[in-house]
Amino acid sequence: MAAKKQKSFMTSFLNRIERVGNKLPDPFILFISLAGIVILLSWIISWFDVTFTQPGDGQEVAIKSLVSEEGLEYILTSMLDNFVGFAPLGIV
């Protein structure tokens, strides 16, 4: 009886996960949406002159907007290096 209850709990749990997963949009749309959110957040955060300290060398770095001319140039020139250097992408 206990094994049947546990099995039904696990089955219903996995069914809920599957239902939520089926409602997600296409991975390409998710990627583009999240990239857009990052670009907008960098633009908004740059208005407040937010800085952080890099853990490795202790250097203080300011958040730069990706919407500026310099930011758009950075996006376009580093795009290939980002994808080539992303280790999990090599598996795919």
PDB file with one MODEL, atoms N, CA, C and O in Angstrom:
MODEL        1
ATOM      1  N   MET A   1       0.826  -1.187   0.000  1.00  0.00           N
ATOM      2  CA  MET A   1       0.000   0.000   0.000  1.00  0.00           C
ATOM      3  C   MET A   1       0.876   1.259   0.000  1.00  0.00           C
ATOM      4  O   MET A   1       0.589   2.214  -0.722  1.00  0.00           O
ATOM      5  N   ALA A   2       1.949   1.261   0.813  1.00  0.00           N
ATOM      6  CA  ALA A   2       2.829   2.431   0.889  1.00  0.00           C
ATOM      7  C   ALA A   2       3.585   2.638  -0.420  1.00  0.00           C
ATOM      8  O   ALA A   2       3.791   3.773  -0.849  1.00  0.00           O
ATOM      9  N   ALA A   3       3.998   1.537  -1.055  1.00  0.00           N
ATOM     10  CA  ALA A   3       4.715   1.647  -2.327  1.00  0.00           C
ATOM     11  C   ALA A   3       3.794   2.210  -3.408  1.00  0.00           C
ATOM     12  O   ALA A   3       4.232   2.981  -4.262  1.00  0.00           O
ATOM     13  N   LYS A   4       2.533   1.828  -3.370  1.00  0.00           N
ATOM     14  CA  LYS A   4       1.581   2.337  -4.350  1.00  0.00           C
ATOM     15  C   LYS A   4       1.342   3.829  -4.141  1.00  0.00           C
ATOM     16  O   LYS A   4       1.239   4.584  -5.108  1.00  0.00           O
ATOM     17  N   LYS A   5       1.252   4.258  -2.874  1.00  0.00           N
ATOM     18  CA  LYS A   5       1.051   5.669  -2.560  1.00  0.00           C
ATOM     19  C   LYS A   5       2.252   6.486  -3.025  1.00  0.00           C
ATOM     20  O   LYS A   5       2.093   7.548  -3.627  1.00  0.00           O
ATOM     21  N   GLN A   6       3.462   5.983  -2.740  1.00  0.00           N
ATOM     22  CA  GLN A   6       4.678   6.680  -3.152  1.00  0.00           C
ATOM     23  C   GLN A   6       4.757   6.756  -4.675  1.00  0.00           C
ATOM     24  O   GLN A   6       5.133   7.788  -5.230  1.00  0.00           O
ATOM     25  N   LYS A   7       4.405   5.675  -5.340  1.00  0.00           N
ATOM     26  CA  LYS A   7       4.448   5.645  -6.791  1.00  0.00           C
ATOM     27  C   LYS A   7       3.469   6.652  -7.375  1.00  0.00           C
ATOM     28  O   LYS A   7       3.788   7.344  -8.342  1.00  0.00           O
ATOM     29  N   SER A   8       2.287   6.735  -6.794  1.00  0.00           N
ATOM     30  CA  SER A   8       1.306   7.681  -7.310  1.00  0.00           C
ATOM     31  C   SER A   8       1.752   9.123  -7.020  1.00  0.00           C
ATOM     32  O   SER A   8       1.510  10.014  -7.834  1.00  0.00           O
ATOM     33  N   PHE A   9       2.393   9.358  -5.883  1.00  0.00           N
ATOM     34  CA  PHE A   9       2.917  10.692  -5.585  1.00  0.00           C
ATOM     35  C   PHE A   9       3.994  11.061  -6.596  1.00  0.00           C
ATOM     36  O   PHE A   9       3.992  12.168  -7.134  1.00  0.00           O
ATOM     37  N   MET A  10       4.913  10.135  -6.855  1.00  0.00           N
ATOM     38  CA  MET A  10       5.994  10.406  -7.805  1.00  0.00           C
ATOM     39  C   MET A  10       5.432  10.600  -9.211  1.00  0.00           C
ATOM     40  O   MET A  10       5.891  11.471  -9.950  1.00  0.00           O
ATOM     41  N   THR A  11       4.453   9.800  -9.575  1.00  0.00           N
ATOM     42  CA  THR A  11       3.832   9.932 -10.891  1.00  0.00           C
ATOM     43  C   THR A  11       3.143  11.283 -11.035  1.00  0.00           C
ATOM     44  O   THR A  11       3.280  11.941 -12.067  1.00  0.00           O
ATOM     45  N   SER A  12       2.408  11.701 -10.019  1.00  0.00           N
ATOM     46  CA  SER A  12       1.722  12.997 -10.102  1.00  0.00           C
ATOM     47  C   SER A  12       2.735  14.145 -10.105  1.00  0.00           C
ATOM     48  O   SER A  12       2.520  15.155 -10.776  1.00  0.00           O
ATOM     49  N   PHE A  13       3.818  14.001  -9.373  1.00  0.00           N
ATOM     50  CA  PHE A  13       4.873  15.028  -9.358  1.00  0.00           C
ATOM     51  C   PHE A  13       5.499  15.169 -10.745  1.00  0.00           C
ATOM     52  O   PHE A  13       5.677  16.280 -11.245  1.00  0.00           O
ATOM     53  N   LEU A  14       5.827  14.047 -11.353  1.00  0.00           N
ATOM     54  CA  LEU A  14       6.413  14.078 -12.694  1.00  0.00           C
ATOM     55  C   LEU A  14       5.418  14.575 -13.737  1.00  0.00           C
ATOM     56  O   LEU A  14       5.806  15.252 -14.689  1.00  0.00           O
ATOM     57  N   ASN A  15       4.153  14.248 -13.568  1.00  0.00           N
ATOM     58  CA  ASN A  15       3.131  14.749 -14.484  1.00  0.00           C
ATOM     59  C   ASN A  15       3.012  16.268 -14.400  1.00  0.00           C
ATOM     60  O   ASN A  15       2.823  16.932 -15.419  1.00  0.00           O
ATOM     61  N   ARG A  16       3.121  16.822 -13.189  1.00  0.00           N
ATOM     62  CA  ARG A  16       3.091  18.283 -13.035  1.00  0.00           C
ATOM     63  C   ARG A  16       4.294  18.928 -13.703  1.00  0.00           C
ATOM     64  O   ARG A  16       4.157  19.962 -14.357  1.00  0.00           O
ATOM     65  N   ILE A  17       5.451  18.341 -13.548  1.00  0.00           N
ATOM     66  CA  ILE A  17       6.656  18.871 -14.197  1.00  0.00           C
ATOM     67  C   ILE A  17       6.498  18.842 -15.712  1.00  0.00           C
ATOM     68  O   ILE A  17       6.879  19.790 -16.399  1.00  0.00           O
ATOM     69  N   GLU A  18       5.938  17.760 -16.229  1.00  0.00           N
ATOM     70  CA  GLU A  18       5.736  17.647 -17.669  1.00  0.00           C
ATOM     71  C   GLU A  18       4.752  18.701 -18.171  1.00  0.00           C
ATOM     72  O   GLU A  18       4.964  19.288 -19.232  1.00  0.00           O
ATOM     73  N   ARG A  19       3.672  18.948 -17.414  1.00  0.00           N
ATOM     74  CA  ARG A  19       2.695  19.951 -17.818  1.00  0.00           C
ATOM     75  C   ARG A  19       3.322  21.340 -17.880  1.00  0.00           C
ATOM     76  O   ARG A  19       3.083  22.089 -18.827  1.00  0.00           O
ATOM     77  N   VAL A  20       4.119  21.682 -16.877  1.00  0.00           N
ATOM     78  CA  VAL A  20       4.792  22.986 -16.866  1.00  0.00           C
ATOM     79  C   VAL A  20       5.792  23.069 -18.017  1.00  0.00           C
ATOM     80  O   VAL A  20       5.876  24.100 -18.684  1.00  0.00           O
ATOM     81  N   GLY A  21       6.539  22.015 -18.254  1.00  0.00           N
ATOM     82  CA  GLY A  21       7.515  22.000 -19.341  1.00  0.00           C
ATOM     83  C   GLY A  21       6.879  22.131 -20.710  1.00  0.00           C
ATOM     84  O   GLY A  21       7.453  22.747 -21.608  1.00  0.00           O
ATOM     85  N   ASN A  22       5.701  21.557 -20.876  1.00  0.00           N
ATOM     86  CA  ASN A  22       5.006  21.651 -22.157  1.00  0.00           C
ATOM     87  C   ASN A  22       4.489  23.060 -22.431  1.00  0.00           C
ATOM     88  O   ASN A  22       4.265  23.420 -23.586  1.00  0.00           O
ATOM     89  N   LYS A  23       4.298  23.857 -21.388  1.00  0.00           N
ATOM     90  CA  LYS A  23       3.801  25.219 -21.556  1.00  0.00           C
ATOM     91  C   LYS A  23       4.919  26.205 -21.906  1.00  0.00           C
ATOM     92  O   LYS A  23       4.644  27.335 -22.310  1.00  0.00           O
ATOM     93  N   LEU A  24       6.178  25.782 -21.753  1.00  0.00           N
ATOM     94  CA  LEU A  24       7.296  26.673 -22.074  1.00  0.00           C
ATOM     95  C   LEU A  24       7.374  26.906 -23.578  1.00  0.00           C
ATOM     96  O   LEU A  24       7.082  26.009 -24.369  1.00  0.00           O
ATOM     97  N   PRO A  25       7.771  28.122 -23.969  1.00  0.00           N
ATOM     98  CA  PRO A  25       7.930  28.374 -25.407  1.00  0.00           C
ATOM     99  C   PRO A  25       9.176  27.682 -25.961  1.00  0.00           C
ATOM    100  O   PRO A  25       9.942  27.062 -25.224  1.00  0.00           O
ATOM    101  N   ASP A  26       9.355  27.804 -27.259  1.00  0.00           N
ATOM    102  CA  ASP A  26      10.500  27.236 -27.951  1.00  0.00           C
ATOM    103  C   ASP A  26      11.811  27.758 -27.330  1.00  0.00           C
ATOM    104  O   ASP A  26      11.864  28.923 -26.936  1.00  0.00           O
ATOM    105  N   PRO A  27      12.866  26.935 -27.230  1.00  0.00           N
ATOM    106  CA  PRO A  27      14.127  27.385 -26.632  1.00  0.00           C
ATOM    107  C   PRO A  27      14.720  28.632 -27.303  1.00  0.00           C
ATOM    108  O   PRO A  27      15.326  29.464 -26.627  1.00  0.00           O
ATOM    109  N   PHE A  28      14.553  28.766 -28.608  1.00  0.00           N
ATOM    110  CA  PHE A  28      15.066  29.956 -29.293  1.00  0.00           C
ATOM    111  C   PHE A  28      14.377  31.214 -28.784  1.00  0.00           C
ATOM    112  O   PHE A  28      15.027  32.237 -28.569  1.00  0.00           O
ATOM    113  N   ILE A  29      13.070  31.145 -28.593  1.00  0.00           N
ATOM    114  CA  ILE A  29      12.314  32.289 -28.081  1.00  0.00           C
ATOM    115  C   ILE A  29      12.744  32.600 -26.652  1.00  0.00           C
ATOM    116  O   ILE A  29      12.882  33.767 -26.286  1.00  0.00           O
ATOM    117  N   LEU A  30      12.957  31.562 -25.844  1.00  0.00           N
ATOM    118  CA  LEU A  30      13.452  31.781 -24.478  1.00  0.00           C
ATOM    119  C   LEU A  30      14.815  32.478 -24.495  1.00  0.00           C
ATOM    120  O   LEU A  30      15.043  33.414 -23.728  1.00  0.00           O
ATOM    121  N   PHE A  31      15.713  32.026 -25.361  1.00  0.00           N
ATOM    122  CA  PHE A  31      17.048  32.613 -25.453  1.00  0.00           C
ATOM    123  C   PHE A  31      16.973  34.077 -25.853  1.00  0.00           C
ATOM    124  O   PHE A  31      17.607  34.920 -25.219  1.00  0.00           O
ATOM    125  N   ILE A  32      16.211  34.394 -26.890  1.00  0.00           N
ATOM    126  CA  ILE A  32      16.080  35.778 -27.357  1.00  0.00           C
ATOM    127  C   ILE A  32      15.436  36.645 -26.277  1.00  0.00           C
ATOM    128  O   ILE A  32      15.860  37.783 -26.072  1.00  0.00           O
ATOM    129  N   SER A  33      14.435  36.135 -25.594  1.00  0.00           N
ATOM    130  CA  SER A  33      13.763  36.886 -24.529  1.00  0.00           C
ATOM    131  C   SER A  33      14.717  37.194 -23.385  1.00  0.00           C
ATOM    132  O   SER A  33      14.770  38.325 -22.903  1.00  0.00           O
ATOM    133  N   LEU A  34      15.472  36.188 -22.951  1.00  0.00           N
ATOM    134  CA  LEU A  34      16.413  36.404 -21.849  1.00  0.00           C
ATOM    135  C   LEU A  34      17.543  37.336 -22.254  1.00  0.00           C
ATOM    136  O   LEU A  34      17.997  38.137 -21.437  1.00  0.00           O
ATOM    137  N   ALA A  35      18.010  37.251 -23.496  1.00  0.00           N
ATOM    138  CA  ALA A  35      19.038  38.181 -23.975  1.00  0.00           C
ATOM    139  C   ALA A  35      18.496  39.606 -23.970  1.00  0.00           C
ATOM    140  O   ALA A  35      19.206  40.533 -23.580  1.00  0.00           O
ATOM    141  N   GLY A  36      17.255  39.793 -24.395  1.00  0.00           N
ATOM    142  CA  GLY A  36      16.639  41.116 -24.367  1.00  0.00           C
ATOM    143  C   GLY A  36      16.497  41.653 -22.958  1.00  0.00           C
ATOM    144  O   GLY A  36      16.703  42.844 -22.721  1.00  0.00           O
ATOM    145  N   ILE A  37      16.144  40.781 -22.013  1.00  0.00           N
ATOM    146  CA  ILE A  37      16.030  41.204 -20.610  1.00  0.00           C
ATOM    147  C   ILE A  37      17.384  41.645 -20.076  1.00  0.00           C
ATOM    148  O   ILE A  37      17.470  42.650 -19.371  1.00  0.00           O
ATOM    149  N   VAL A  38      18.442  40.910 -20.401  1.00  0.00           N
ATOM    150  CA  VAL A  38      19.787  41.276 -19.947  1.00  0.00           C
ATOM    151  C   VAL A  38      20.197  42.631 -20.525  1.00  0.00           C
ATOM    152  O   VAL A  38      20.780  43.455 -19.821  1.00  0.00           O
ATOM    153  N   ILE A  39      19.896  42.861 -21.798  1.00  0.00           N
ATOM    154  CA  ILE A  39      20.250  44.131 -22.439  1.00  0.00           C
ATOM    155  C   ILE A  39      19.499  45.283 -21.767  1.00  0.00           C
ATOM    156  O   ILE A  39      20.086  46.325 -21.476  1.00  0.00           O
ATOM    157  N   LEU A  40      18.197  45.092 -21.522  1.00  0.00           N
ATOM    158  CA  LEU A  40      17.419  46.144 -20.865  1.00  0.00           C
ATOM    159  C   LEU A  40      17.876  46.389 -19.431  1.00  0.00           C
ATOM    160  O   LEU A  40      17.946  47.536 -18.989  1.00  0.00           O
ATOM    161  N   LEU A  41      18.189  45.311 -18.698  1.00  0.00           N
ATOM    162  CA  LEU A  41      18.676  45.483 -17.325  1.00  0.00           C
ATOM    163  C   LEU A  41      20.011  46.221 -17.279  1.00  0.00           C
ATOM    164  O   LEU A  41      20.238  47.042 -16.390  1.00  0.00           O
ATOM    165  N   SER A  42      20.890  45.932 -18.233  1.00  0.00           N
ATOM    166  CA  SER A  42      22.179  46.639 -18.253  1.00  0.00           C
ATOM    167  C   SER A  42      21.957  48.127 -18.516  1.00  0.00           C
ATOM    168  O   SER A  42      22.668  48.968 -17.965  1.00  0.00           O
ATOM    169  N   TRP A  43      20.988  48.449 -19.344  1.00  0.00           N
ATOM    170  CA  TRP A  43      20.681  49.838 -19.647  1.00  0.00           C
ATOM    171  C   TRP A  43      20.130  50.555 -18.407  1.00  0.00           C
ATOM    172  O   TRP A  43      20.558  51.664 -18.084  1.00  0.00           O
ATOM    173  N   ILE A  44      19.179  49.916 -17.716  1.00  0.00           N
ATOM    174  CA  ILE A  44      18.570  50.517 -16.524  1.00  0.00           C
ATOM    175  C   ILE A  44      19.581  50.640 -15.391  1.00  0.00           C
ATOM    176  O   ILE A  44      19.656  51.686 -14.748  1.00  0.00           O
ATOM    177  N   ILE A  45      20.356  49.596 -15.137  1.00  0.00           N
ATOM    178  CA  ILE A  45      21.325  49.611 -14.035  1.00  0.00           C
ATOM    179  C   ILE A  45      22.424  50.624 -14.297  1.00  0.00           C
ATOM    180  O   ILE A  45      22.952  51.214 -13.355  1.00  0.00           O
ATOM    181  N   SER A  46      22.783  50.841 -15.566  1.00  0.00           N
ATOM    182  CA  SER A  46      23.842  51.813 -15.865  1.00  0.00           C
ATOM    183  C   SER A  46      23.425  53.240 -15.538  1.00  0.00           C
ATOM    184  O   SER A  46      24.285  54.094 -15.325  1.00  0.00           O
ATOM    185  N   TRP A  47      22.122  53.518 -15.494  1.00  0.00           N
ATOM    186  CA  TRP A  47      21.649  54.854 -15.112  1.00  0.00           C
ATOM    187  C   TRP A  47      22.031  55.202 -13.676  1.00  0.00           C
ATOM    188  O   TRP A  47      22.223  56.373 -13.350  1.00  0.00           O
ATOM    189  N   PHE A  48      22.141  54.185 -12.817  1.00  0.00           N
ATOM    190  CA  PHE A  48      22.394  54.408 -11.396  1.00  0.00           C
ATOM    191  C   PHE A  48      23.875  54.316 -11.034  1.00  0.00           C
ATOM    192  O   PHE A  48      24.218  54.312  -9.852  1.00  0.00           O
ATOM    193  N   ASP A  49      24.750  54.242 -12.020  1.00  0.00           N
ATOM    194  CA  ASP A  49      26.202  54.174 -11.815  1.00  0.00           C
ATOM    195  C   ASP A  49      26.599  53.089 -10.809  1.00  0.00           C
ATOM    196  O   ASP A  49      27.376  53.336  -9.887  1.00  0.00           O
ATOM    197  N   VAL A  50      26.061  51.903 -11.000  1.00  0.00           N
ATOM    198  CA  VAL A  50      26.353  50.768 -10.119  1.00  0.00           C
ATOM    199  C   VAL A  50      27.740  50.231 -10.450  1.00  0.00           C
ATOM    200  O   VAL A  50      28.090  50.076 -11.620  1.00  0.00           O
ATOM    201  N   THR A  51      28.526  49.949  -9.420  1.00  0.00           N
ATOM    202  CA  THR A  51      29.844  49.342  -9.598  1.00  0.00           C
ATOM    203  C   THR A  51      29.930  48.085  -8.734  1.00  0.00           C
ATOM    204  O   THR A  51      29.160  47.906  -7.791  1.00  0.00           O
ATOM    205  N   PHE A  52      30.875  47.228  -9.075  1.00  0.00           N
ATOM    206  CA  PHE A  52      31.138  46.044  -8.263  1.00  0.00           C
ATOM    207  C   PHE A  52      32.631  45.782  -8.265  1.00  0.00           C
ATOM    208  O   PHE A  52      33.353  46.279  -9.129  1.00  0.00           O
ATOM    209  N   THR A  53      33.088  45.012  -7.309  1.00  0.00           N
ATOM    210  CA  THR A  53      34.499  44.679  -7.195  1.00  0.00           C
ATOM    211  C   THR A  53      34.709  43.265  -7.716  1.00  0.00           C
ATOM    212  O   THR A  53      34.043  42.327  -7.278  1.00  0.00           O
ATOM    213  N   GLN A  54      35.643  43.118  -8.658  1.00  0.00           N
ATOM    214  CA  GLN A  54      35.940  41.794  -9.190  1.00  0.00           C
ATOM    215  C   GLN A  54      36.665  40.982  -8.121  1.00  0.00           C
ATOM    216  O   GLN A  54      37.618  41.475  -7.517  1.00  0.00           O
ATOM    217  N   PRO A  55      36.228  39.746  -7.877  1.00  0.00           N
ATOM    218  CA  PRO A  55      36.844  38.930  -6.831  1.00  0.00           C
ATOM    219  C   PRO A  55      38.314  38.606  -7.083  1.00  0.00           C
ATOM    220  O   PRO A  55      39.100  38.553  -6.136  1.00  0.00           O
ATOM    221  N   GLY A  56      38.698  38.390  -8.330  1.00  0.00           N
ATOM    222  CA  GLY A  56      40.062  37.953  -8.624  1.00  0.00           C
ATOM    223  C   GLY A  56      41.120  38.986  -8.325  1.00  0.00           C
ATOM    224  O   GLY A  56      42.122  38.678  -7.679  1.00  0.00           O
ATOM    225  N   ASP A  57      40.913  40.224  -8.788  1.00  0.00           N
ATOM    226  CA  ASP A  57      41.962  41.232  -8.638  1.00  0.00           C
ATOM    227  C   ASP A  57      41.544  42.437  -7.807  1.00  0.00           C
ATOM    228  O   ASP A  57      42.359  43.334  -7.592  1.00  0.00           O
ATOM    229  N   GLY A  58      40.314  42.492  -7.336  1.00  0.00           N
ATOM    230  CA  GLY A  58      39.866  43.581  -6.491  1.00  0.00           C
ATOM    231  C   GLY A  58      39.618  44.883  -7.239  1.00  0.00           C
ATOM    232  O   GLY A  58      39.435  45.927  -6.613  1.00  0.00           O
ATOM    233  N   GLN A  59      39.610  44.838  -8.561  1.00  0.00           N
ATOM    234  CA  GLN A  59      39.392  46.036  -9.366  1.00  0.00           C
ATOM    235  C   GLN A  59      37.907  46.392  -9.370  1.00  0.00           C
ATOM    236  O   GLN A  59      37.050  45.516  -9.484  1.00  0.00           O
ATOM    237  N   GLU A  60      37.612  47.692  -9.244  1.00  0.00           N
ATOM    238  CA  GLU A  60      36.224  48.147  -9.266  1.00  0.00           C
ATOM    239  C   GLU A  60      35.796  48.388 -10.712  1.00  0.00           C
ATOM    240  O   GLU A  60      36.473  49.089 -11.464  1.00  0.00           O
ATOM    241  N   VAL A  61      34.659  47.796 -11.089  1.00  0.00           N
ATOM    242  CA  VAL A  61      34.181  47.872 -12.467  1.00  0.00           C
ATOM    243  C   VAL A  61      32.769  48.445 -12.465  1.00  0.00           C
ATOM    244  O   VAL A  61      31.938  48.050 -11.647  1.00  0.00           O
ATOM    245  N   ALA A  62      32.494  49.379 -13.384  1.00  0.00           N
ATOM    246  CA  ALA A  62      31.164  49.971 -13.509  1.00  0.00           C
ATOM    247  C   ALA A  62      30.339  49.181 -14.521  1.00  0.00           C
ATOM    248  O   ALA A  62      30.876  48.658 -15.498  1.00  0.00           O
ATOM    249  N   ILE A  63      29.037  49.098 -14.281  1.00  0.00           N
ATOM    250  CA  ILE A  63      28.129  48.445 -15.214  1.00  0.00           C
ATOM    251  C   ILE A  63      27.976  49.353 -16.432  1.00  0.00           C
ATOM    252  O   ILE A  63      27.676  50.539 -16.293  1.00  0.00           O
ATOM    253  N   LYS A  64      28.181  48.796 -17.621  1.00  0.00           N
ATOM    254  CA  LYS A  64      28.044  49.557 -18.860  1.00  0.00           C
ATOM    255  C   LYS A  64      26.781  49.117 -19.587  1.00  0.00           C
ATOM    256  O   LYS A  64      26.422  47.940 -19.583  1.00  0.00           O
ATOM    257  N   SER A  65      26.122  50.075 -20.203  1.00  0.00           N
ATOM    258  CA  SER A  65      24.900  49.784 -20.938  1.00  0.00           C
ATOM    259  C   SER A  65      25.217  49.071 -22.242  1.00  0.00           C
ATOM    260  O   SER A  65      26.128  49.468 -22.969  1.00  0.00           O
ATOM    261  N   LEU A  66      24.467  48.021 -22.535  1.00  0.00           N
ATOM    262  CA  LEU A  66      24.623  47.321 -23.801  1.00  0.00           C
ATOM    263  C   LEU A  66      23.808  47.983 -24.908  1.00  0.00           C
ATOM    264  O   LEU A  66      23.864  47.556 -26.061  1.00  0.00           O
ATOM    265  N   VAL A  67      23.052  49.024 -24.565  1.00  0.00           N
ATOM    266  CA  VAL A  67      22.252  49.743 -25.540  1.00  0.00           C
ATOM    267  C   VAL A  67      23.059  50.888 -26.169  1.00  0.00           C
ATOM    268  O   VAL A  67      22.696  51.391 -27.232  1.00  0.00           O
ATOM    269  N   SER A  68      24.133  51.290 -25.525  1.00  0.00           N
ATOM    270  CA  SER A  68      24.964  52.372 -26.057  1.00  0.00           C
ATOM    271  C   SER A  68      25.712  51.908 -27.308  1.00  0.00           C
ATOM    272  O   SER A  68      25.712  50.723 -27.642  1.00  0.00           O
ATOM    273  N   GLU A  69      26.340  52.849 -27.984  1.00  0.00           N
ATOM    274  CA  GLU A  69      27.111  52.507 -29.188  1.00  0.00           C
ATOM    275  C   GLU A  69      28.236  51.537 -28.850  1.00  0.00           C
ATOM    276  O   GLU A  69      28.478  50.576 -29.580  1.00  0.00           O
ATOM    277  N   GLU A  70      28.921  51.795 -27.741  1.00  0.00           N
ATOM    278  CA  GLU A  70      30.009  50.910 -27.305  1.00  0.00           C
ATOM    279  C   GLU A  70      29.476  49.523 -26.937  1.00  0.00           C
ATOM    280  O   GLU A  70      30.114  48.512 -27.227  1.00  0.00           O
ATOM    281  N   GLY A  71      28.311  49.481 -26.300  1.00  0.00           N
ATOM    282  CA  GLY A  71      27.719  48.206 -25.907  1.00  0.00           C
ATOM    283  C   GLY A  71      27.282  47.371 -27.093  1.00  0.00           C
ATOM    284  O   GLY A  71      27.516  46.163 -27.128  1.00  0.00           O
ATOM    285  N   LEU A  72      26.644  48.013 -28.071  1.00  0.00           N
ATOM    286  CA  LEU A  72      26.233  47.283 -29.269  1.00  0.00           C
ATOM    287  C   LEU A  72      27.434  46.766 -30.050  1.00  0.00           C
ATOM    288  O   LEU A  72      27.401  45.667 -30.604  1.00  0.00           O
ATOM    289  N   GLU A  73      28.505  47.576 -30.088  1.00  0.00           N
ATOM    290  CA  GLU A  73      29.728  47.120 -30.755  1.00  0.00           C
ATOM    291  C   GLU A  73      30.304  45.910 -30.024  1.00  0.00           C
ATOM    292  O   GLU A  73      30.765  44.960 -30.656  1.00  0.00           O
ATOM    293  N   TYR A  74      30.276  45.946 -28.687  1.00  0.00           N
ATOM    294  CA  TYR A  74      30.777  44.822 -27.893  1.00  0.00           C
ATOM    295  C   TYR A  74      29.957  43.556 -28.162  1.00  0.00           C
ATOM    296  O   TYR A  74      30.516  42.469 -28.310  1.00  0.00           O
ATOM    297  N   ILE A  75      28.638  43.703 -28.225  1.00  0.00           N
ATOM    298  CA  ILE A  75      27.774  42.542 -28.488  1.00  0.00           C
ATOM    299  C   ILE A  75      28.124  41.911 -29.826  1.00  0.00           C
ATOM    300  O   ILE A  75      28.290  40.695 -29.923  1.00  0.00           O
ATOM    301  N   LEU A  76      28.236  42.740 -30.858  1.00  0.00           N
ATOM    302  CA  LEU A  76      28.466  42.217 -32.204  1.00  0.00           C
ATOM    303  C   LEU A  76      29.871  41.660 -32.392  1.00  0.00           C
ATOM    304  O   LEU A  76      30.044  40.670 -33.103  1.00  0.00           O
ATOM    305  N   THR A  77      30.883  42.274 -31.771  1.00  0.00           N
ATOM    306  CA  THR A  77      32.256  41.807 -31.976  1.00  0.00           C
ATOM    307  C   THR A  77      32.612  40.605 -31.111  1.00  0.00           C
ATOM    308  O   THR A  77      33.510  39.844 -31.469  1.00  0.00           O
ATOM    309  N   SER A  78      31.936  40.414 -29.988  1.00  0.00           N
ATOM    310  CA  SER A  78      32.278  39.292 -29.108  1.00  0.00           C
ATOM    311  C   SER A  78      31.312  38.120 -29.224  1.00  0.00           C
ATOM    312  O   SER A  78      31.461  37.125 -28.515  1.00  0.00           O
ATOM    313  N   MET A  79      30.327  38.226 -30.108  1.00  0.00           N
ATOM    314  CA  MET A  79      29.314  37.182 -30.232  1.00  0.00           C
ATOM    315  C   MET A  79      29.924  35.827 -30.601  1.00  0.00           C
ATOM    316  O   MET A  79      29.598  34.814 -29.982  1.00  0.00           O
ATOM    317  N   LEU A  80      30.783  35.804 -31.580  1.00  0.00           N
ATOM    318  CA  LEU A  80      31.370  34.542 -32.021  1.00  0.00           C
ATOM    319  C   LEU A  80      32.242  33.927 -30.933  1.00  0.00           C
ATOM    320  O   LEU A  80      32.168  32.723 -30.689  1.00  0.00           O
ATOM    321  N   ASP A  81      33.067  34.740 -30.275  1.00  0.00           N
ATOM    322  CA  ASP A  81      33.921  34.225 -29.198  1.00  0.00           C
ATOM    323  C   ASP A  81      33.086  33.660 -28.054  1.00  0.00           C
ATOM    324  O   ASP A  81      33.459  32.646 -27.463  1.00  0.00           O
ATOM    325  N   ASN A  82      31.969  34.297 -27.735  1.00  0.00           N
ATOM    326  CA  ASN A  82      31.108  33.804 -26.659  1.00  0.00           C
ATOM    327  C   ASN A  82      30.547  32.429 -26.989  1.00  0.00           C
ATOM    328  O   ASN A  82      30.525  31.550 -26.127  1.00  0.00           O
ATOM    329  N   PHE A  83      30.095  32.230 -28.221  1.00  0.00           N
ATOM    330  CA  PHE A  83      29.515  30.940 -28.584  1.00  0.00           C
ATOM    331  C   PHE A  83      30.572  29.864 -28.746  1.00  0.00           C
ATOM    332  O   PHE A  83      30.344  28.717 -28.363  1.00  0.00           O
ATOM    333  N   VAL A  84      31.718  30.209 -29.303  1.00  0.00           N
ATOM    334  CA  VAL A  84      32.783  29.222 -29.481  1.00  0.00           C
ATOM    335  C   VAL A  84      33.369  28.816 -28.135  1.00  0.00           C
ATOM    336  O   VAL A  84      33.717  27.652 -27.935  1.00  0.00           O
ATOM    337  N   GLY A  85      33.480  29.768 -27.209  1.00  0.00           N
ATOM    338  CA  GLY A  85      34.066  29.482 -25.904  1.00  0.00           C
ATOM    339  C   GLY A  85      33.110  28.880 -24.899  1.00  0.00           C
ATOM    340  O   GLY A  85      33.526  28.539 -23.791  1.00  0.00           O
ATOM    341  N   PHE A  86      31.842  28.737 -25.249  1.00  0.00           N
ATOM    342  CA  PHE A  86      30.841  28.177 -24.339  1.00  0.00           C
ATOM    343  C   PHE A  86      30.918  26.659 -24.414  1.00  0.00           C
ATOM    344  O   PHE A  86      30.434  26.050 -25.368  1.00  0.00           O
ATOM    345  N   ALA A  87      31.524  26.057 -23.408  1.00  0.00           N
ATOM    346  CA  ALA A  87      31.824  24.621 -23.420  1.00  0.00           C
ATOM    347  C   ALA A  87      30.609  23.718 -23.644  1.00  0.00           C
ATOM    348  O   ALA A  87      30.708  22.787 -24.443  1.00  0.00           O
ATOM    349  N   PRO A  88      29.465  23.942 -22.982  1.00  0.00           N
ATOM    350  CA  PRO A  88      28.330  23.039 -23.203  1.00  0.00           C
ATOM    351  C   PRO A  88      27.820  23.053 -24.639  1.00  0.00           C
ATOM    352  O   PRO A  88      27.222  22.072 -25.082  1.00  0.00           O
ATOM    353  N   LEU A  89      28.040  24.136 -25.376  1.00  0.00           N
ATOM    354  CA  LEU A  89      27.573  24.206 -26.758  1.00  0.00           C
ATOM    355  C   LEU A  89      28.323  23.218 -27.640  1.00  0.00           C
ATOM    356  O   LEU A  89      27.774  22.738 -28.632  1.00  0.00           O
ATOM    357  N   GLY A  90      29.562  22.909 -27.298  1.00  0.00           N
ATOM    358  CA  GLY A  90      30.345  21.942 -28.068  1.00  0.00           C
ATOM    359  C   GLY A  90      29.732  20.550 -28.052  1.00  0.00           C
ATOM    360  O   GLY A  90      29.857  19.804 -29.024  1.00  0.00           O
ATOM    361  N   ILE A  91      29.076  20.197 -26.962  1.00  0.00           N
ATOM    362  CA  ILE A  91      28.420  18.895 -26.853  1.00  0.00           C
ATOM    363  C   ILE A  91      27.247  18.815 -27.808  1.00  0.00           C
ATOM    364  O   ILE A  91      26.987  17.774 -28.411  1.00  0.00           O
ATOM    365  N   VAL A  92      26.545  19.923 -27.937  1.00  0.00           N
ATOM    366  CA  VAL A  92      25.371  19.947 -28.816  1.00  0.00           C
ATOM    367  C   VAL A  92      25.815  19.901 -30.247  1.00  0.00           C
ATOM    368  O   VAL A  92      24.981  19.912 -31.152  1.00  0.00           O
TER     369      VAL A  92
ENDMDL
END
